[in-house]
């Protein structure tokens, strides 16, 4: 089913080369998460090709050689190439984002399930320190990929909106409202994955706990006395600072926050991913 075109025109272009290229590209990109954030660049929307289609369609529509009795049919033929390519691009990038989100969540889930095993076994201080360092690098890499995917999504969303707005203005199409609706749905919804953020919050909390336990052991060894567990005071003073965060920086700020302090969910305590 076509997003924009009448069925008789969509069927004619169902086997377009753009669609085939998109599918073959996705085959190599999905199923395994790319470990380099700059790899997203090769999957950006092909805006030059889309704008060329708009140019060609406009030239045909404005051609003085058009016979008045053929204008309606010519308009359909002229804009069909652009609309077909645009649909292919929207579908290709939507599938890419969706699959990358799934891969990112699977990677985070696997790390979370394995982290307990790492710290349950008896290990000396050096082994624990090495494990914490290695796991923190893995968590930081997941965060960078999440931030890059969020930036990729926002960038392509803006490009797609701009291109279809230009087409509406120059070709007389009416696609922007529908595209805006499509881009307001998952996986285009703004912001990093809630699961990834929550899981990384738990992962960093576990790493902080492991480091604190090692510090307590070292203190007890050095001082020759038993350490006392920290007890929260019955009263405390709280100061709050609020900041405005630019939308483009929101994912970066959220990931930086969960790497330092765990997420707080009212009514819940301990691990959030249990």
C-alpha positions as CSV (number, residue, x, y, z in Angstrom):
1,X,0.0,0.0,0.0
2,X,1.4,3.4,-1.1
3,X,1.6,6.3,1.4
4,X,0.9,9.0,-1.2
5,X,0.2,7.5,-4.6
6,X,-3.1,6.2,-5.9
7,X,-2.9,2.4,-6.2
8,X,-2.8,2.4,-10.0
9,X,0.4,4.5,-9.9
10,X,2.0,2.8,-6.9
11,X,1.7,-0.6,-8.6
12,X,3.6,0.7,-11.6
13,X,6.6,1.7,-9.6
14,X,6.6,-1.1,-7.0
15,X,9.9,-2.5,-8.3
16,X,11.8,0.8,-8.4
17,X,15.6,0.6,-8.2
18,X,15.6,2.9,-5.2
19,X,13.5,0.5,-3.2
20,X,15.7,-2.4,-4.1
21,X,18.8,-0.5,-3.2
22,X,17.3,0.4,0.2
23,X,16.5,-3.2,1.0
24,X,20.0,-4.5,0.1
25,X,21.6,-1.8,2.2
26,X,19.5,-2.7,5.2
27,X,20.4,-6.3,4.9
28,X,24.0,-5.5,5.8
29,X,23.1,-2.9,8.5
30,X,20.5,-4.7,10.6
31,X,20.8,-7.7,12.8
32,X,24.1,-6.4,14.1
33,X,24.7,-3.0,15.7
34,X,27.4,-1.0,14.1
35,X,30.0,-0.2,16.7
36,X,31.0,3.1,15.0
37,X,28.7,6.0,15.4
38,X,29.8,7.6,12.2
39,X,28.5,4.6,10.3
40,X,25.1,6.2,10.5
41,X,26.2,8.8,7.9
42,X,26.0,6.3,5.1
43,X,22.2,5.9,5.8
44,X,21.3,9.6,5.7
45,X,18.3,10.6,3.5
46,X,19.3,11.0,-0.2
47,X,18.1,14.6,-0.4
48,X,20.0,15.4,-3.6
49,X,18.3,12.7,-5.5
50,X,14.9,13.8,-4.1
51,X,15.5,17.4,-5.0
52,X,16.5,16.4,-8.5
53,X,13.2,14.6,-8.9
54,X,11.4,17.7,-7.7
55,X,13.4,19.8,-10.3
56,X,12.5,17.4,-13.1
57,X,8.8,17.2,-12.1
58,X,8.6,21.0,-12.0
59,X,10.2,21.3,-15.4
60,X,7.7,18.9,-16.9
61,X,4.8,20.6,-15.3
62,X,5.9,24.1,-16.5
63,X,6.8,22.9,-20.0
64,X,5.1,24.9,-22.7
65,X,4.9,21.8,-24.9
66,X,2.2,20.2,-22.7
67,X,-1.1,19.7,-24.4
68,X,-3.9,21.0,-22.1
69,X,-5.9,17.8,-22.5
70,X,-2.9,15.8,-21.1
71,X,-2.1,18.0,-18.1
72,X,-3.8,15.8,-15.5
73,X,-2.1,12.7,-16.7
74,X,1.3,14.4,-17.1
75,X,1.0,15.8,-13.5
76,X,0.6,12.3,-12.2
77,X,3.5,11.0,-14.2
78,X,5.7,13.9,-13.2
79,X,5.3,13.7,-9.5
80,X,5.1,9.9,-9.3
81,X,8.8,9.5,-9.6
82,X,9.4,11.9,-6.7
83,X,6.7,10.5,-4.5
84,X,7.9,6.9,-5.1
85,X,11.5,7.8,-4.2
86,X,10.3,9.7,-1.2
87,X,8.3,6.8,0.1
88,X,11.2,4.4,-0.4
89,X,13.5,6.8,1.5
90,X,11.0,7.2,4.4
91,X,10.5,3.4,4.6
92,X,14.3,2.7,4.3
93,X,15.3,5.1,7.1
94,X,12.3,4.1,9.3
95,X,13.3,0.4,9.1
96,X,17.0,1.3,9.7
97,X,16.2,3.4,12.9
98,X,13.8,0.7,14.1
99,X,16.4,-2.1,13.7
100,X,19.2,-0.1,15.2
101,X,17.0,0.7,18.3
102,X,16.2,-3.1,18.7
103,X,19.9,-3.9,18.4
104,X,20.9,-1.2,20.9
105,X,18.3,-2.5,23.4
106,X,19.4,-6.1,22.9
107,X,23.1,-5.1,23.4
108,X,22.1,-3.2,26.6
109,X,20.0,-6.1,27.9
110,X,22.8,-8.6,27.3
111,X,25.3,-6.4,29.2
112,X,22.9,-6.0,32.1
113,X,22.3,-9.7,32.4
114,X,26.0,-10.5,32.3
115,X,27.1,-7.8,34.8
116,X,25.9,-9.7,37.9
117,X,27.8,-12.8,36.9
118,X,31.0,-10.6,36.7
119,X,30.7,-9.4,40.3
120,X,29.2,-12.4,42.0
121,X,32.4,-14.4,41.7
122,X,35.1,-13.8,44.1
123,X,37.8,-11.5,42.7
124,X,40.7,-9.5,44.0
125,X,40.8,-5.8,43.9
126,X,42.8,-5.7,40.7
127,X,40.3,-8.0,38.9
128,X,37.4,-5.9,40.1
129,X,39.0,-2.7,39.0
130,X,39.7,-4.2,35.5
131,X,36.2,-5.4,35.2
132,X,34.7,-2.1,36.2
133,X,36.9,-0.3,33.7
134,X,36.0,-2.6,30.9
135,X,32.3,-2.5,31.6
136,X,32.3,1.2,31.9
137,X,33.9,1.5,28.5
138,X,31.1,-0.8,27.1
139,X,28.4,1.3,28.7
140,X,30.0,4.5,27.4
141,X,30.1,3.0,23.9
142,X,26.4,2.2,24.1
143,X,25.6,5.7,25.3
144,X,27.6,7.2,22.3
145,X,25.7,5.0,19.9
146,X,22.4,6.0,21.5
147,X,23.3,9.7,21.2
148,X,24.4,9.2,17.6
149,X,21.2,7.4,16.7
150,X,19.1,10.1,18.3
151,X,21.0,12.8,16.4
152,X,20.6,10.7,13.1
153,X,16.8,10.4,13.7
154,X,16.3,14.2,14.4
155,X,18.5,15.2,11.4
156,X,16.7,12.9,8.9
157,X,13.3,14.0,10.3
158,X,14.2,17.6,9.6
159,X,15.5,16.8,6.1
160,X,12.4,14.8,5.2
161,X,10.1,17.5,6.4
162,X,12.0,20.2,4.5
163,X,12.0,18.2,1.2
164,X,8.3,17.4,1.3
165,X,7.4,21.0,2.2
166,X,9.4,22.1,-0.9
167,X,7.6,19.6,-3.0
168,X,4.2,20.8,-1.8
169,X,5.1,24.3,-2.7
170,X,6.6,23.6,-6.1
171,X,4.6,20.6,-7.3
172,X,1.2,21.3,-5.7
173,X,1.3,18.1,-3.6
174,X,-0.2,18.0,-0.1
175,X,2.0,15.6,1.7
176,X,3.5,17.5,4.7
177,X,0.6,16.9,7.1
178,X,0.8,13.1,6.5
179,X,4.6,13.1,6.8
180,X,4.4,15.1,10.0
181,X,2.1,12.4,11.4
182,X,4.3,9.6,10.3
183,X,7.4,11.3,11.9
184,X,5.5,11.7,15.2
185,X,5.2,8.0,15.6
186,X,7.8,5.4,16.8
187,X,10.6,4.9,15.9
188,X,10.8,8.6,15.0
189,X,9.6,9.7,18.4
190,X,12.2,12.1,19.9
191,X,14.6,11.1,22.6
192,X,16.7,8.0,23.4
193,X,15.2,4.7,24.2
194,X,13.7,4.6,27.7
195,X,14.9,1.0,28.2
196,X,18.4,1.8,27.2
197,X,18.5,4.8,29.6
198,X,17.0,2.8,32.5
199,X,19.3,-0.2,31.9
200,X,22.4,2.1,31.7
201,X,21.3,3.7,35.0
202,X,21.3,0.3,36.6
203,X,24.6,-0.7,35.0
204,X,26.4,2.4,36.2
205,X,24.8,2.0,39.7
206,X,26.2,-1.5,39.9
207,X,29.6,-0.3,38.8
208,X,29.6,2.5,41.4
209,X,28.6,-0.1,44.1
210,X,31.4,-2.4,43.1
211,X,33.9,0.5,43.3
212,X,32.5,1.6,46.7
213,X,32.8,-1.9,48.1
214,X,36.4,-2.1,47.0
215,X,37.1,1.2,48.7
216,X,35.5,0.1,51.9
217,X,37.6,-3.1,51.9
218,X,40.7,-1.1,51.3
219,X,39.8,1.2,54.2
220,X,39.2,-1.7,56.6
221,X,42.5,-3.2,55.6
222,X,44.4,0.0,56.1
223,X,42.7,1.0,59.3
224,X,42.3,-2.5,60.8
225,X,38.8,-1.9,61.8
226,X,35.3,-2.8,60.5
227,X,33.7,-0.2,58.3
228,X,30.2,1.0,59.2
229,X,27.4,1.0,56.7
230,X,26.1,4.5,55.8
231,X,22.8,5.4,57.3
232,X,20.7,8.2,55.8
233,X,20.0,11.1,58.2
234,X,16.5,11.6,59.4
235,X,16.5,15.2,58.2
236,X,18.3,17.0,55.4
237,X,18.4,20.2,53.4
238,X,17.9,20.1,49.6
239,X,18.9,22.7,47.0
240,X,17.6,22.5,43.5
241,X,19.1,23.9,40.3
242,X,17.1,23.9,37.1
243,X,18.5,24.3,33.6
244,X,17.2,24.7,30.1
245,X,18.6,22.0,27.8
246,X,18.6,22.4,24.0
247,X,16.6,19.6,22.3
248,X,19.7,18.6,20.3
249,X,21.7,18.1,23.6
250,X,18.9,16.3,25.5
251,X,20.1,12.7,24.8
252,X,23.7,13.6,25.7
253,X,22.6,15.2,29.0
254,X,20.4,12.3,29.9
255,X,23.2,9.7,29.3
256,X,25.7,11.8,31.2
257,X,23.3,12.1,34.1
258,X,22.6,8.3,34.4
259,X,26.4,7.6,34.3
260,X,26.8,9.7,37.5
261,X,23.6,9.1,39.5
262,X,20.8,6.5,39.2
263,X,17.4,7.4,37.9
264,X,14.8,8.1,40.6
265,X,11.4,6.7,40.0
266,X,8.9,7.6,42.7
267,X,7.5,4.6,44.5
268,X,10.3,2.3,43.4
269,X,13.7,1.5,44.8
270,X,16.7,-0.6,43.8
271,X,17.0,-1.9,40.2
272,X,14.6,-0.4,37.7
273,X,15.0,-3.2,35.2
274,X,14.0,-6.1,37.4
